[in-house]
Amino acid sequence: MGSDFYCEEVFSFKTSVEVVEESQRVVAYKHTRPHWPVHIVVVPKQHVPSLVDLGAADAELGLLHEVLEVVRRVAARVNEQYGAARVLTNLGAYQDSLHLHFHVNYGAPLS
């Protein structure tokens, strides 16, 4: 596997995912290897390297706005259902897949 799991696996349909919300440009799905009891990933369908490097999406902030709108809706649902939610993104050495994505999660770490 290369450095962009989302483009190489999810959006090429090599890895199937359980979608919880989808728009024309963003998908939210249950993590394929969850680190928390509730673990949802929100990803733009267009390749965006990271939160600090928006790549080609930098000129079109509408995509980032749409990603954050999906993050907000998913986080609100998790918070409503479980009473709490975390939202995080990773950069640098913490970013396993070099494609902007947000984790919406709840609960104690599974490992």
N, C-alpha and C positions, 0 to 999 in steps of 0.2 A: 504494500500500500504506500502511496506517495504522501505528500504533505498536505493535501486538501481532501479530506474524507468526504466532504459534502459534494463537491463537483465530481470526484472520481467514483464514489459509491452510491450516494443517495440520489443525486439528480440524474445519474446514468441508470438507475433502477437495479444496480448490482446488489444493493442491500435494501431490503424492504423495511419500511418504517410504518409505525402506527400514527397516522396524522391526527392531531387534535384540533388544528385550525390551519386554514390555508387561504391565501389571497393570490392574486395574479403574480405577485413578486416575492412573497414570503411564505415560508412553511414552518409550522410548529409541530413537533412530533415527540413521542415518548423516546427517551434516550435508548439506544440499542444495548448499552452496558451501563445501567444506572448506578450512580454513586450515592443516591439518596432514595428513600422510599417513593417519593414523587420527584421525577426528574424529566423535565421537558426542555427540548432544545428549540430555539427560534433562530432561523437562518434565512438570509436573503437568497433567492434563487440565482441572482446575478453574483458572480465572483466579486467579493469585497475582501481585501486582505485582512484588515483588522479595524478596530475602533479608531486607532490613531493613523492608519493608512487606508483611506477609503478608496484608493485606486481611482478607476474611472468613475465611480459613483460620487466622488468628491464634487464634481460639477453639478450633480443632480441630487440635492439633499432630500428630495421627495422620497427616495428609496429609504434613506435612514429614518425618516419620519414614519414611513409605513412599517418598518421593522419595529420601531419603538411602540407604535400603536398596537401591534400584535403582542409584543412583550407585555404591555400594560394590561391587555385583556386577559391573557393567559395568567399573569400574576394575580390579577384581581380574582379570577376563578379559583386559583389554588388557595389564596388567602381566605376567600369566602368559605371554601369547603373545609380547610384544615385549621384556620385561625392564624396562619402565618405563611410567609413565602420569602424566599431569597431570590435575588436576581443578580447574576454575575457574568462577567466576560473576562477573558484572559488575554494577556499580551506577552510578547517575548518568549522566554523559555517555558512559561506556563501555558502557552497556546499550542496544544497538540496538533490541531488542524489549522492551517493558515488560511482561514476563511472566517470572516466575522460571524460570530454566533453568540447567543446569550443562553445561559442556563437559568431556568426557572425551577426552583426546587423547594422541597419541604422535608423536614425530619433530620434525624441524626445520620451521619455518614454510614453507609452499609459496610465499609471495610475498615 
